[in-house]
Amino acid sequence: MLNYRQLHYFWIVARTGSITRACEQLNLTAPTISGQLSLLESNLGLQLFQKVGRHLELTEDGRRVLAYAEPMFEAGVALEAMIRSQPGQQPRMFRVGVADVVPKSIVYRLLAPTMSLDNPPLRIACREDKLERLLADLAIQRLDLVISDSPVPAQLDIKTRTIKLGECGIGFFATQSLAQACAGEFPGCLDSQPLLIPGPQSVVRGRLLRWLEECRINARIVGEFDDSALMQAFGTAGTGIFVAPRVIADDLLRPGGVVMLGETEAVAEAFYAISVERRVNHPGILAVAEGARHDLFQQ
């Protein structure tokens, strides 16, 4: 028979990432927790953790066990919080993973509608990372939603529900001084000018390079960035012309800031909300999808 105390110790170690931190949370000694984990692994006939350096990482079997343990114990935590609080005062967690290639202005505008929800109120926990790692956490329900510029890669065997939030063309932005050095009409004015582009992880990168080639633009690429915010920081400092989704142009075109050299719908950038079936009716996910459809992308 499954020992739920041992399973609880496993859940805490998986959440904290180490036996030492689990000891602090549970107020137990390391030998006690280690012994109980060994018994659990023996009873299940599975290896749940593997040691990587000084840290413990879940094995594939460990991730599968955690997928069942997590909702069980999270429900207990939520129940305890509900009992201790007055009805309607306890916010519901909304755990969002953001692929690092997605512009931060897009993320803010997608998540903004969730901040005004009051039935129930939400508390957002937002984390940025590579898409593959975020999807792994989504699969074991450490996240409720992943925001990405692409659907789930076909090679990943993860059962998900993907909602296309919308798409838009891109704009080319530069400082005033750099814009003055660009001669001629757009897009010819980009020829031989310093250009900052998204890194290989971004879906829009390939489309952008093909479009430049079709327009016979001799791109002088001076920087590649997986992090869109870092690319914009370099661009606004005058390092080069940078690209950004057209729908956030107003956030960039501030007095004394950058100007837009031109735009194209031939290079479309799309954004997706990825969740698992059991989370798809989460009020935060519904608010993100509704806000994207009727506000940000106005579909």
Beta strands, then each sheet from edge to edge (+ up, - down):
strand 1: 49-52
strand 2: 55-58
strand 3: 92-99
strand 4: 122-129
strand 5: 145-148
strand 6: 161-175
strand 7: 194-198
strand 8: 220-225
strand 9: 241-245
strand 10: 258-275
sheet 1: 1+ 2-
sheet 2: 4+ 3+ 5+ 10- 6+ 9- 7- 8-
end
